[in-house]
Amino acid sequence: MKQQGVHPDDAEGTSDAASRPDTAGPAEQDEDLVEVTHIDEVEGDEPLLPARVHRPSDLMRLLIGVLAVVVLLGIAAFAHGTTSGLEQDINKGTGQAPDLLIKIAGLASSIAILLVPVAFAIERLIKRDGLRIADGVLAAVLAHGVTLATDLWVAKAAPDSIQEALTQPSPGDIHALTDPVHGYLAPVIAYMTAVGMSRRPRWRAVLWIVLMLDAFSMLVTGYTTPFSIILTVLIGWTIAYGTLYAVGSPNVRPTGRTLMAGLRHVGFHPVSAAREEVSETPETGDRGRRYFVTLENGPPLDVTVVDREQQAQGFFYRAWRNLTLRGFATRSSLQSLRQALEQEALLAYAAIAAGANAPKLIATSELGPDAVMLVYEHTGGRTLDSLADEEITDELLHDTWQQVRALQSRRIAHRRLVGDAILVDRSGTVILTDMRVGEIAAGDLLLRMDTSQLLVTLGLRVGAERAVASAVSVLGPDAVADCLPMLQPIALSRSTRATLRRLARERAQRERDAVLEASRQAKQARHAAAGHESGPPLDKAEKKAVRAETRAEKRAIDDALDEAREEDLLTQIRHEVLLIRPQAPVEPARLERVRPRTLISFIAGAIGAYFLLTQLTHIEFGPLIANAEWGWVAAAVLFSALSYVAAAMSLLGFVPERVPFVRTVAAQVAGSFVKIVAPAAVGGVALNTRFLQRAGVRPGLAVASVGASQLFGLGCHILMLLSFGYLTGTEKTPSLSPSRTVIAGLLTVAVLVLVVTSVPFLRKFVVTRVRSLFAGVVPRMLDVLQRPQKLVTGIGGMLLLTACFVMCLDASIRAFGDETTSISLASVAVVFLAGNALGSAAPTPGGVGAVEATLTVGLIAVGLPKEVAAPAVLLYRLLTLWLPVLPGWLAFTHLTRKGAL
């Protein structure tokens, strides 16, 4: 069959690996594999390997280099005394060097700095590795450009402390300064790093000697500074790895023929190899390529080949898991091929020694410098995922748990008990594969995580009842009950979590379909009962009957929702275990070192502090405090505090269920913290929905309540804007009239609406979403309309909320103005409503920037002097946005701790 390989110009050890004598020694195999004298047969067409790959390790080195440059410049900028002392010490030490040594070092380094790259380039060209030379030249050109830009920045725009750390008076001209970055050294470093010279021990030694000699000669002669040398090395190193990641590194992954040559080298006589077709996912892509190999004499083999590219897959995911979870998350993020080989071999031997059925490892070897192979005895069979449901018998489940018990008896954790790691051979024997991510001498936590993972894996196939019963029959009820705290998504494998999320979406869709169907049937029944007759206005009895029919429709929807509601698999497993051990602990264990919510809170605080500082740095507080009327400032504070009570009223007015009022006020205070990190129209909606769900309101009804509140609020906002605009007289405020941009935006929206309605796919998509919305919001609004007290509370809260903000802005204006600069309350209301609308539409947190600009321009447009408008808007935003951040964070933390958010 045809064998497809990598680009012919790739690094040694790949394309020409099968063209060298079989007598090659170990030294030569460091870079190149032995060659066979006959053609190897590889069954099936292997995927065409890309000529270049983008390695995550190169990206990590790029980021580390950028961070190191930033830290170095920060030290130079803020630690001036340290940099000066370091330079004096180095100059004092190097000044004692003999002149002859200085001259020899300078001459040798100036010659070698050019000869070493050229010599390495010739050596690479002889071995047909021209692509690496091209990468090096590109990296050198980019590094030279960066050095020129850095020199220009240091000379023209950098702070004086950075300039003093990177330059000094030139020995030849005291009026001139030395170069901040060496224009020839940084390109040489970038070139040698990009071509891979650092991975060759001999060339690496020569490289470091040349660099040290050059740095020594430059420091002694006074043509550079220590920080300049370090910055030059960092720039060259960073640019090199940035270039490698951008253009890709030559692909050195071994092919099937390379595998055949490697097998012969360790004593086997392969006849053919067939590649196992397995889809690579972020979780399984680093498990290696698998081959079925037939031999001239003896049973076939299963061979796994792992190379650097596969080893790097999933690096960022593993790094994130190791950072956020406690010390048992995953294997090392930066694990070498040698470490991976030793770990998998150790786990294979340990599993067999424990009495578990696992593939028998019979040989290991390196396939050049960038790949390893593991040779197993062939274990034919099918994975658990490929078995039909009727093939998964109770005996098979029992045997699976027996293998896990054997591992756990010797404190071995598998760490990945998913369907494709459980193999069933022709005789029905269960074999545990994919042991490379396991762990020996595992703690109780890891063993319980294995139990919970296998419970979910089997539960997805046979249901919670059979999965739990089979586990109890082998491990015992106590061992199964102890795993309940581990029964949480974060403790499961990535593929299992994805499956659970998919099932959750399917359950939610079935619930929505059931609600829509119940609503449709109830409406049809009501219309059928009412008929098509039109008569005189309804009397009280008929109105009462209509209300009863509406309540019956709501009950039908609730009943349909209850019938369609399904428990997730994790809850079902917990219930099955609790039936056996009612006293079993069910509280999930704390597995996260850093919770996403904690991280978000920290980031939110940092962003809020940044925006606050940028707002306040250019304000002179002395004159503002001296000229302020503190009585009006106190009134503005009172109106700002009252707005949270009004916000709670506007929300509870659309929630028929009983929700604590004080806790609702606290939730609105917490919203002042949430809106710092999210647009104003998004953060509040999400927080209120979450709060209502935690308060006992069903998720669908909570969304409907918040949606109804937002819908009523939008209508009230538009009506008030029109009313106050009419009272103020828009002819005096032309800047508030619709502009051409607004008209163009409305026309664009109209065109989009026409396009959506004319395209069947888009029309169906929108209609489905709108039906889902009205299926919840409209019945919710009908419920509120039947409760006049709730309706008055909701609408009154909205009006009071707007009044509080308007009065707060008006009090802020009066705090810095006088009788001659006052404006009407209606004008203040128009400016506030316009600014609030723009702030809700702005994508910045809390509408920062957009609200301030709109309010300031609006107040100036209605006749307020700029000297009064600017501090008034600042005071208003301090009271309504920035100062409530700390109380909001305290309320958010308190409600979260109490389980209310």
C-alpha positions in Angstrom: 0.0 0.0 0.0 1.1 3.6 -0.4 2.9 5.2 2.5 2.6 8.9 2.9 5.3 10.8 4.9 6.4 14.2 5.7 8.1 16.8 3.6 11.4 15.6 2.2 13.3 18.7 3.5 12.2 18.0 7.1 14.7 17.2 9.9 16.7 14.1 9.9 15.3 10.9 11.3 12.0 11.1 9.3 12.0 11.1 5.5 15.3 9.3 5.0 15.1 7.1 8.1 14.6 3.9 6.0 17.6 4.5 3.7 20.6 3.9 5.9 22.5 0.7 6.6 21.2 -1.7 9.2 24.6 -1.6 10.9 24.3 1.9 12.1 25.6 2.4 15.7 23.8 3.9 18.6 25.6 7.2 18.2 24.2 7.7 14.7 20.8 6.7 15.9 20.6 9.8 18.1 19.4 11.7 15.2 18.7 9.1 12.5 17.1 5.7 12.6 18.6 2.6 11.1 17.7 1.8 7.5 16.4 -1.5 6.2 17.5 -3.0 2.9 14.0 -4.0 1.8 10.7 -2.2 1.5 8.5 -2.2 4.6 4.8 -2.8 4.2 2.4 -0.5 6.0 -1.2 -1.4 5.5 -3.6 1.4 4.9 -2.8 4.9 3.8 -1.6 6.9 6.8 -2.8 10.5 7.0 -0.5 12.9 5.2 1.5 14.5 7.9 1.8 18.3 7.7 5.2 19.7 6.8 5.0 22.1 9.8 3.3 22.0 13.2 2.6 24.8 15.7 4.0 23.6 19.0 2.4 24.8 22.3 5.8 24.7 23.8 7.0 27.4 21.4 4.1 29.6 22.4 4.8 29.1 26.1 8.4 30.1 25.6 7.2 33.2 23.7 5.0 34.2 26.5 7.7 33.5 29.1 10.1 35.7 27.1 7.6 38.5 26.8 7.0 38.4 30.5 10.7 38.4 31.2 11.2 41.4 29.1 8.4 43.2 30.9 9.8 42.3 34.3 13.3 43.5 33.2 12.0 46.8 32.0 9.9 47.1 35.2 13.0 46.6 37.4 15.0 49.1 35.3 12.2 51.6 35.7 11.4 51.3 39.4 14.6 49.9 40.9 17.0 52.5 39.8 19.3 52.1 42.9 19.5 48.4 42.3 20.5 48.7 38.7 23.1 51.4 39.4 24.7 49.3 42.2 24.7 46.2 40.0 26.4 48.1 37.1 29.1 49.5 39.5 29.8 46.1 41.0 30.2 44.5 37.5 32.3 47.3 36.2 34.5 47.1 39.2 35.0 43.4 38.8 35.6 43.4 35.1 37.9 46.3 35.3 40.6 44.1 37.0 40.8 41.8 34.0 44.2 41.7 32.2 44.3 43.7 29.0 45.7 40.7 27.0 42.7 38.6 28.1 40.3 41.4 27.1 41.8 41.7 23.7 41.8 37.9 23.1 38.2 37.6 24.3 37.1 40.5 22.0 38.9 39.2 19.0 37.7 35.6 19.5 34.1 36.6 20.1 33.9 39.0 17.2 35.1 36.2 14.8 33.2 33.4 16.3 29.9 35.3 16.5 29.9 35.2 12.7 31.6 31.9 12.0 29.5 29.7 14.3 26.1 30.5 12.6 27.7 30.0 9.2 29.3 26.7 10.2 26.0 25.4 11.6 24.2 26.5 8.4 26.7 24.6 6.2 26.2 21.5 8.4 22.4 21.7 8.1 22.6 22.2 4.3 24.7 19.2 4.0 22.0 17.2 5.8 19.3 18.7 3.6 17.8 20.7 6.3 17.3 24.0 4.5 14.0 24.8 6.1 15.6 25.3 9.5 18.1 27.7 7.9 15.2 29.7 6.4 13.5 29.8 9.8 16.7 31.1 11.4 17.2 33.8 8.8 13.6 35.0 9.2 14.0 35.1 13.0 17.2 37.0 12.6 15.6 39.6 10.3 12.7 40.1 12.7 15.0 40.3 15.7 17.0 43.0 14.0 13.8 45.0 13.3 12.8 44.7 17.0 16.2 45.9 18.1 16.0 48.9 15.9 12.5 49.7 17.3 13.7 49.2 20.8 16.7 51.5 20.3 14.4 54.2 18.9 12.0 53.8 21.8 14.7 54.0 24.5 16.2 57.1 22.8 13.0 59.0 22.2 10.2 57.9 24.6 11.5 55.7 27.4 11.6 56.9 31.0 15.0 58.2 32.1 15.5 55.3 34.5 15.2 52.8 31.7 17.5 54.8 29.5 20.1 54.9 32.3 19.8 51.2 32.9 20.3 50.2 29.3 22.8 52.8 28.1 25.9 54.6 29.3 28.3 57.2 27.7 30.2 55.6 24.9 34.0 55.2 25.5 34.8 56.7 22.1 32.5 59.7 22.4 31.3 60.9 25.9 28.5 62.9 24.2 27.0 59.7 22.7 25.3 56.8 24.3 25.8 53.1 23.8 23.1 51.0 22.1 20.4 49.8 24.4 20.1 46.5 22.4 23.0 45.1 20.4 21.9 45.1 16.7 24.1 42.2 15.7 23.9 40.0 18.9 20.1 39.7 19.1 19.7 38.5 15.5 22.5 35.9 16.0 20.7 34.6 19.1 17.4 34.5 17.3 19.0 32.7 14.4 20.8 30.0 16.5 17.7 29.4 18.6 15.4 29.1 15.6 17.6 26.6 13.8 17.7 24.4 16.8 21.3 24.7 17.7 20.6 24.6 21.4 19.3 21.0 21.1 22.8 19.8 19.9 25.1 19.5 22.9 28.3 20.4 21.1 26.9 23.3 19.3 25.2 24.5 22.4 28.5 24.5 24.3 30.1 26.5 21.5 27.2 28.9 21.5 27.4 29.7 25.2 31.2 30.2 25.1 30.8 32.7 22.3 28.0 34.6 24.0 29.9 34.8 27.3 33.1 36.0 25.6 31.2 38.6 23.7 29.3 39.8 26.8 32.6 39.9 28.8 34.4 41.9 26.2 31.6 44.4 25.7 31.2 45.0 29.5 34.9 45.4 30.1 35.3 47.9 27.3 32.3 49.9 28.5 30.2 49.5 25.3 27.2 48.0 27.1 25.4 47.5 30.4 24.4 44.3 32.2 20.7 45.1 31.6 21.4 45.7 27.9 23.0 42.3 27.6 20.1 40.6 29.3 17.5 42.4 27.2 19.4 41.5 24.0 19.4 37.8 24.9 15.7 37.9 25.9 14.7 39.7 22.7 16.6 37.2 20.5 15.2 34.2 22.4 11.6 35.5 22.4 11.6 36.5 18.7 13.0 33.1 17.7 10.2 31.2 19.5 7.6 33.6 18.2 8.8 33.0 14.7 8.8 29.2 15.2 5.2 29.3 16.5 4.0 31.6 13.8 5.5 29.7 10.8 5.6 26.3 12.4 8.4 23.9 13.2 9.4 21.1 10.8 7.4 18.0 11.5 9.6 15.2 12.8 6.8 12.7 13.7 7.9 9.2 12.8 6.0 7.4 10.0 4.9 3.7 9.8 8.1 2.8 8.0 10.2 4.4 10.8 8.3 2.2 13.2 9.1 -0.9 11.2 12.8 0.0 11.3 12.6 0.6 15.1 11.0 -2.8 15.7 13.8 -4.5 13.8 16.3 -2.6 15.9 15.0 -4.1 19.1 14.9 -7.7 17.8 11.5 -8.2 16.2 10.9 -9.2 12.6 7.8 -7.3 11.5 5.9 -8.2 8.3 3.3 -5.4 8.2 1.8 -2.7 10.3 -1.8 -1.4 10.2 -2.6 2.0 11.7 -5.5 2.0 14.1 -7.9 4.8 13.1 -8.8 6.7 16.2 -10.2 10.3 16.2 -7.9 12.6 18.1 -9.6 14.8 20.7 -8.0 17.3 23.1 -8.3 14.5 25.8 -7.1 11.5 23.8 -4.7 13.2 21.3 -1.7 12.7 23.5 -2.2 9.0 23.9 -0.1 8.2 20.8 -0.7 6.5 17.5 -1.4 2.8 17.7 -0.4 0.1 15.2 -1.3 -3.6 14.8 2.0 -5.3 13.7 2.3 -8.8 12.4 5.6 -10.7 12.7 7.3 -13.3 10.6 7.0 -15.8 13.5 5.0 -15.4 16.7 1.8 -13.6 17.7 1.1 -10.1 16.5 1.9 -7.0 18.5 0.1 -3.7 19.6 2.5 -0.8 19.3 2.0 2.7 20.6 4.1 5.6 19.2 4.3 8.8 21.1 6.1 11.9 19.7 6.6 15.4 20.9 3.7 16.8 19.0 1.2 14.4 20.6 2.8 14.9 23.9 2.2 18.6 23.7 -1.5 18.2 22.8 -3.8 19.3 25.7 -1.0 21.2 27.3 -3.0 24.3 28.2 -5.9 22.2 29.5 -3.6 20.2 31.7 -1.9 23.4 32.9 -5.3 24.9 33.8 -6.4 21.8 35.6 -3.1 21.7 37.6 -3.5 25.3 38.5 -7.1 25.3 39.6 -7.5 21.9 41.1 -5.7 20.5 44.2 -2.6 18.4 43.8 -4.2 15.4 42.0 -5.6 17.0 38.8 -3.5 15.6 35.9 0.0 14.5 35.0 2.7 17.1 34.7 2.0 19.7 32.0 5.6 19.7 30.9 6.3 16.0 30.9 9.2 14.8 28.7 9.0 11.8 26.4 11.4 9.9 28.6 9.1 10.6 31.6 6.0 9.6 29.7 7.7 6.3 28.6 8.8 5.5 32.1 5.4 6.3 33.6 3.5 4.1 31.2 5.9 1.2 31.5 5.8 1.4 35.3 1.9 1.5 35.3 1.8 -1.5 32.9 4.0 -3.6 35.1 2.3 -2.5 38.3 -1.2 -3.3 37.0 -0.2 -6.9 36.0 1.6 -7.4 39.3 -1.6 -6.4 41.1 -3.5 -9.1 39.3 -5.5 -6.9 36.9 -6.0 -7.7 33.3 -3.9 -5.1 31.4 -1.9 -5.3 28.2 1.5 -6.8 28.7 4.4 -4.5 27.9 7.3 -6.5 26.3 9.6 -3.8 24.9 10.2 0.0 24.8 12.5 2.0 22.6 13.2 5.5 21.3 12.5 6.3 17.6 15.0 9.0 17.2 15.2 12.1 19.5 11.6 13.1 19.2 9.5 9.9 19.6 9.3 6.7 21.6 7.4 3.4 21.1 5.9 0.9 23.5 5.4 -2.7 22.3 2.6 -4.7 23.9 1.3 -8.2 23.4 -1.8 -8.1 21.1 -5.1 -8.0 23.0 -7.9 -8.3 20.5 -11.4 -7.1 21.4 -13.8 -4.2 21.4 -14.1 -1.2 23.6 -17.0 -0.7 26.0 -18.2 2.2 23.8 -18.5 0.0 20.8 -20.6 -2.7 22.5 -24.3 -2.8 22.0 -26.5 -2.2 25.1 -27.6 -5.8 25.1 -24.0 -7.1 25.1 -23.3 -5.3 28.4 -24.3 -8.1 30.8 -24.2 -8.2 34.6 -21.2 -10.6 34.3 -19.4 -8.0 32.2 -20.1 -5.3 34.8 -19.0 -7.5 37.6 -15.7 -8.4 35.8 -15.0 -4.7 35.2 -15.3 -3.9 38.9 -13.1 -6.8 39.7 -10.3 -5.3 37.6 -10.7 -2.0 39.4 -10.7 -3.7 42.8 -7.4 -5.4 41.9 -5.9 -2.1 41.0 -7.1 -0.4 44.2 -5.9 -3.3 46.3 -2.3 -2.2 45.4 -3.2 1.6 45.6 -3.1 2.0 41.8 -5.3 4.7 40.3 -6.3 4.4 36.7 -7.4 8.1 36.3 -9.3 7.5 33.1 -11.9 4.8 33.4 -14.0 5.8 30.4 -15.6 3.6 27.7 -12.6 3.5 25.3 -10.2 2.5 28.0 -12.2 -0.7 28.9 -11.6 -3.5 26.4 -13.6 -6.7 26.1 -11.9 -9.6 24.2 -13.6 -12.4 22.3 -13.9 -14.5 25.5 -15.6 -11.7 27.3 -12.7 -10.9 29.6 -12.3 -7.3 30.6 -8.9 -5.6 30.0 -8.1 -2.2 31.3 -6.0 -0.2 28.8 -4.6 3.4 28.6 -2.8 3.3 31.9 -0.3 6.0 31.0 -2.1 8.7 33.0 -2.5 6.5 36.1 -0.7 6.8 39.4 0.9 4.4 41.8 0.8 4.7 45.6 -2.4 6.7 45.1 -4.3 8.3 47.9 -7.8 7.6 49.0 -9.0 10.6 47.1 -7.8 9.4 43.7 -9.2 5.9 44.3 -12.6 7.3 45.1 -12.4 9.4 42.0 -11.8 6.3 40.0 -14.9 4.7 41.5 -17.1 7.7 40.8 -15.8 7.9 37.2 -16.5 4.2 36.5 -20.0 4.6 38.1 -20.8 7.4 35.6 -19.2 5.6 32.7 -21.3 2.5 33.3 -24.4 4.5 34.3 -24.3 6.2 30.9 -24.7 2.8 29.3 -26.8 0.7 31.6 -28.4 3.2 33.9 -27.8 4.3 37.5 -29.5 1.3 39.2 -27.4 -1.5 37.4 -24.2 0.5 37.7 -24.5 1.0 41.5 -25.7 -2.6 42.0 -22.7 -4.0 40.2 -20.3 -1.7 42.1 -21.8 -2.7 45.5 -21.6 -6.4 44.7 -17.8 -6.1 44.2 -16.5 -3.2 46.2 -19.1 -3.3 49.0 -21.6 -0.6 50.0 -19.2 1.4 52.2 -16.6 1.9 49.4 -19.3 3.0 47.0 -20.9 5.3 49.5 -17.5 6.9 50.2 -17.2 8.0 46.6 -20.4 10.2 46.7 -18.4 13.4 47.6 -16.4 12.8 44.4 -19.5 12.5 42.3 -19.3 15.9 40.7 -18.5 17.0 37.1 -15.1 18.5 37.9 -13.8 15.1 39.2 -14.8 13.4 35.9 -13.0 13.1 32.6 -13.3 15.7 29.9 -15.3 13.4 27.6 -17.7 12.4 30.4 -18.4 16.0 31.2 -19.1 16.8 27.6 -21.5 13.9 27.4 -23.3 15.0 30.6 -23.6 18.5 29.2 -25.1 17.2 26.0 -27.6 15.1 27.9 -28.5 18.2 30.0 -29.2 20.2 26.8 -31.4 17.4 25.5 -33.4 17.3 28.8 -33.9 21.1 28.7 -35.1 20.9 25.1 -37.6 18.2 26.0 -38.9 20.3 28.9 -39.3 23.3 26.6 -41.1 21.2 24.0 -43.4 19.8 26.7 -44.3 23.3 27.9 -44.9 24.6 24.4 -47.1 21.6 23.6 -49.1 22.0 26.9 -49.6 25.7 26.2 -50.8 25.0 22.7 -53.2 22.3 23.8 -54.6 24.5 26.6 -55.2 27.4 24.1 -56.9 25.1 21.7 -59.2 23.8 24.4 -60.1 27.2 25.6 -60.8 28.4 22.1 -62.9 25.3 21.4 -64.9 25.9 24.6 -65.4 29.6 23.8 -66.4 29.0 20.2 -66.3 31.8 17.6 -69.3 33.7 18.7 -68.9 37.4 19.5 -71.3 38.9 22.0 -71.8 41.8 24.4 -69.1 42.8 26.9 -68.4 40.1 29.6 -70.0 40.4 33.0 -68.3 39.6 36.3 -69.2 35.9 36.2 -67.8 35.5 32.7 -64.6 37.4 33.6 -64.3 35.1 36.6 -64.6 32.1 34.3 -61.9 33.6 32.0 -59.6 34.0 34.9 -60.3 30.4 36.0 -59.5 29.2 32.4 -56.2 31.2 32.5 -55.3 29.6 35.9 -56.1 26.2 34.5 -53.8 26.8 31.5 -51.0 27.8 33.9 -51.6 24.6 35.9 -51.5 22.5 32.7 -48.2 24.1 31.8 -46.8 23.4 35.3 -48.0 19.8 35.2 -46.4 19.3 31.8 -43.1 20.8 33.1 -43.2 18.5 36.2 -43.9 15.4 34.0 -41.1 16.3 31.6 -38.5 17.1 34.3 -35.8 14.4 34.5 -33.1 13.9 37.0 -29.5 14.0 35.7 -27.4 10.9 36.0 -25.3 12.1 38.9 -28.5 12.7 41.0 -29.8 9.3 40.0 -26.6 7.6 41.2 -26.7 9.5 44.5 -30.3 8.3 45.1 -29.4 4.7 44.4 -26.4 4.8 46.8 -28.5 6.5 49.5 -31.1 3.7 49.2 -28.3 1.4 50.3 -26.5 3.7 52.8 -28.9 6.5 53.9 -26.2 8.0 56.1 -23.6 8.3 53.3 -22.0 11.7 52.9 -23.5 13.6 49.9 -21.9 17.0 50.3 -19.5 17.4 47.3 -15.8 17.6 48.3 -13.8 20.7 47.7 -11.6 19.7 44.8 -10.9 23.2 43.4 -7.9 25.1 44.5 -9.2 28.2 42.7 -12.8 28.4 41.9 -13.9 30.2 38.7 -16.1 32.4 40.8 -13.2 33.4 43.0 -11.1 34.1 39.9 -13.9 36.2 38.4 -14.3 38.1 41.6 -10.6 38.9 41.7 -10.5 40.0 38.1 -13.7 42.0 38.6 -12.1 43.8 41.5 -8.9 44.5 39.5 -10.9 45.9 36.6 -13.1 48.0 38.8 -10.0 49.5 40.6 -8.4 50.2 37.2 -11.4 52.0 35.8 -11.9 53.9 39.1 -8.3 55.1 39.1 -8.4 56.2 35.5 -11.5 58.2 36.3 -10.0 59.9 39.3 -6.4 60.6 38.3 -7.1 63.8 36.5 -9.6 65.3 39.0 -8.5 67.9 41.5 -10.5 67.1 44.6 -9.4 70.1 46.7 -11.6 72.7 44.9 -14.4 70.3 44.5 -14.6 69.5 48.2 -14.2 73.1 49.2 -17.0 74.3 47.0 -19.5 71.5 47.5 -22.8 72.0 49.3 -22.7 69.1 51.7 -26.4 69.1 52.4 -27.1 68.3 48.8 -24.3 65.7 48.8 -26.1 64.0 51.7 -29.4 64.1 49.8 -27.7 62.5 46.7 -26.3 59.7 49.0 -29.8 59.1 50.4 -31.4 58.9 46.9 -28.7 56.5 45.7 -29.3 54.2 48.7 -33.1 54.4 48.2 -32.6 53.2 44.6 -31.8 49.7 45.8 -35.1 49.4 47.6 -36.9 50.6 44.5 -35.0 48.0 42.4 -36.1 45.2 44.7 -39.7 46.4 44.4 -39.5 46.5 40.6 -38.2 42.9 40.6 -40.6 41.4 43.2 -43.6 43.0 41.5 -43.2 40.4 38.7 -42.6 37.4 41.0 -45.8 35.8 42.3 -43.9 33.5 44.6 -42.8 34.7 48.0 -39.2 35.9 48.1 -37.6 37.6 51.1 -37.6 41.4 50.6 -34.5 42.1 52.6 -32.5 39.5 50.8 -33.8 40.9 47.5 -32.5 44.3 48.4 -29.1 42.7 49.3 -29.1 41.1 45.8 -29.6 44.5 44.2 -26.7 45.8 46.2 -24.6 42.9 45.0 -25.6 43.8 41.4 -23.6 47.0 41.8 -20.5 44.8 42.0 -21.5 42.5 39.2 -22.1 45.3 36.7 -18.5 46.5 37.0 -17.4 43.5 35.0 -20.3 43.1 32.7 -22.4 45.4 30.5 -25.2 47.0 32.5 -27.9 45.2 30.5 -26.3 41.7 31.1 -24.9 41.5 34.6 -28.1 42.5 36.4 -30.3 40.1 34.4 -28.0 37.2 35.1 -27.7 38.0 38.8 -31.5 38.4 39.3 -32.2 35.2 37.5 -29.7 33.3 39.6 -31.1 34.9 42.8 -34.7 33.9 42.0 -33.6 30.3 41.2 -31.8 30.1 44.5 -34.8 31.5 46.3 -36.9 28.6 45.1 -38.4 29.9 41.9 -38.2 27.4 39.0 -35.5 28.2 36.4 -38.0 28.8 33.6 -40.2 31.0 35.8 -37.2 32.9 37.1 -36.2 33.8 33.6 -39.7 34.7 32.7 -40.0 37.0 35.8 -36.8 38.8 35.0 -37.9 39.0 31.3 -41.3 40.5 32.2 -39.6 43.0 34.5 -37.2 44.1 31.8 -40.1 44.3 29.2 -42.2 46.5 31.5 -39.1 48.6 32.4 -38.3 49.2 28.7 -41.8 50.4 28.1 -41.8 52.7 31.1 -38.4 54.1 30.1 -39.6 54.9 26.6 -42.8 56.5 27.8 -41.0 58.6 30.4 -38.4 59.8 27.9 -41.1 60.9 25.5 -43.1 62.6 28.3 -40.2 64.5 29.9 -38.8 65.3 26.4 -42.2 66.9 25.5 -42.3 68.8 28.8 -38.7 70.1 28.4 -39.1 71.1 24.8 -36.8 69.4 22.4 -36.4 72.5 20.3 -34.1 73.8 23.1 -32.0 70.7 23.1 -31.3 69.8 19.5 -28.4 67.6 20.5 -30.9 65.1 21.9 -32.8 64.8 18.7 -32.2 61.7 16.5 -29.0 62.1 14.4 -28.3 60.8 11.0 -26.3 58.0 12.6 -29.3 56.9 14.6 -31.6 57.0 11.6 -29.1 55.0 9.6 -29.0 52.5 12.4 -32.7 52.1 12.5 -32.9 51.6 8.8 -30.1 49.0 9.0 -32.2 47.2 11.7 -35.2 47.3 9.5 -33.3 45.8 6.6 -32.0 43.1 8.8 -35.5 42.3 9.9 -36.6 42.0 6.3 -33.7 39.7 5.5 -34.5 37.5 8.5 -38.1 37.2 7.6 -37.4 36.4 4.0 -34.9 33.6 4.7 -36.7 30.4 5.8 -33.9 29.1 8.0 -33.4 32.3 9.8 -37.1 32.9 10.1 -37.6 29.4 11.7 -34.7 30.1 14.1 -36.1 33.4 15.2 -39.7 32.1 15.5 -38.6 29.2 17.6 -36.7 31.5 20.0 -39.6 34.0 20.2 -42.1 31.2 20.9 -39.9 29.9 23.7 -39.7 33.5 25.1 -43.4 34.1 25.0 -44.2 30.7 26.3 -42.7 31.8 29.6 -43.0 35.6 29.7 -46.5 36.0 28.6 -48.1 33.5 31.1 -45.9 35.2 33.8 -47.3 38.6 32.8 -50.8 37.2 32.9 -50.2 35.9 36.4 -49.0 39.4 37.5 -52.0 41.1 35.9 -54.3 38.9 38.1 -52.6 40.3 41.2 -53.1 44.1 41.3 -50.9 44.5 44.4 -48.0 42.8 42.6 -48.5 44.9 39.5 -48.6 48.2 41.6 -45.5 47.1 43.4 -43.6 46.4 40.2 -44.6 49.5 38.2 -44.3 51.7 41.3 -40.8 50.3 41.9 -39.8 51.2 38.4 -41.1 54.7 38.7 -39.4 55.1 42.1 -36.1 53.7 40.7 -36.1 56.3 37.9 -37.1 59.1 40.4 -34.3 58.1 42.7 -31.7 58.3 40.0 -33.1 61.6 38.7 -33.1 63.2 42.1 -29.6 61.9 42.8 -28.4 63.6 39.7 -30.3 66.7 40.5 -28.9 66.8 44.0 -25.4 66.3 42.6 -25.9 69.3 40.3 -27.2 71.5 43.2 -24.2 70.5 45.3 -21.9 72.3 42.9 -24.2 75.0 41.4 -26.2 77.9 42.6 -29.5 79.7 41.8 -28.1 81.1 38.5 -27.0 77.7 37.2 -30.0 75.6 38.1 -32.0 73.7 35.5 -35.5 72.2 35.5 -36.1 68.7 36.9 -37.7 67.7 33.6 -34.4 68.6 31.8 -32.4 66.5 34.3 -34.8 63.6 33.8 -34.4 63.8 30.0 -30.6 63.8 30.3 -30.6 60.9 32.7 -32.9 58.7 30.6 -30.9 59.3 27.5 -27.6 58.6 29.3 -29.0 55.5 31.0 -30.3 54.1 27.7 -26.9 54.6 26.1 -25.2 53.1 29.1 -27.3 50.0 28.9 -26.4 49.6 25.2 -22.7 50.3 25.7 -20.5 47.1 25.9 -18.2 48.6 28.6 -18.7 47.5 32.3 -21.3 49.6 33.9 -21.5 51.8 30.8 -18.2 53.4 31.8 -17.2 56.2 29.4 -20.5 56.3 27.5 -22.7 57.3 30.4 -20.2 60.0 31.6 -19.9 61.5 28.2 -23.6 61.4 27.5 -24.6 63.0 30.9 -22.0 65.7 30.6 -22.8 66.7 27.1 -26.6 66.5 27.8 -26.3 68.8 30.9 -24.2 71.3 28.9 -26.8 71.1 26.1 -29.7 72.0 28.4 -27.8 75.1 29.7 -25.6 73.9 32.6 -22.1 75.4 32.7 -19.3 73.0 32.1 -17.7 73.9 35.4 -20.8 72.5 37.2 -21.7 69.6 34.8 -18.4 67.8 35.0 -18.1 67.6 38.8 -21.8 66.9 39.1 -21.6 63.9 36.8 -18.5 62.7 38.6 -20.3 62.8 42.0 -23.3 61.1 40.6 -21.2 58.3 39.1 -19.3 57.9 42.3 -22.5 57.5 44.3 -24.3 55.2 41.9 -21.4 53.2 40.4 -18.0 53.3 42.2 -18.7 53.7 45.9 -21.3 50.9 46.0 -18.7 48.5 44.6 -17.3 47.6 48.1 -20.8 47.1 49.7 -21.7 45.2 46.6 -18.8 42.9 46.9 -19.6 42.2 50.6 -23.2 41.5 49.7 -22.2 39.3 46.8 -19.8 37.3 49.1 -22.4 37.0 51.9 -25.2 35.8 49.6 -22.8 33.4 47.9 -21.8 32.0 51.2 -25.5 31.6 52.2 -26.3 29.9 49.0 -28.5 32.7 47.7 -26.4 33.3 44.6 
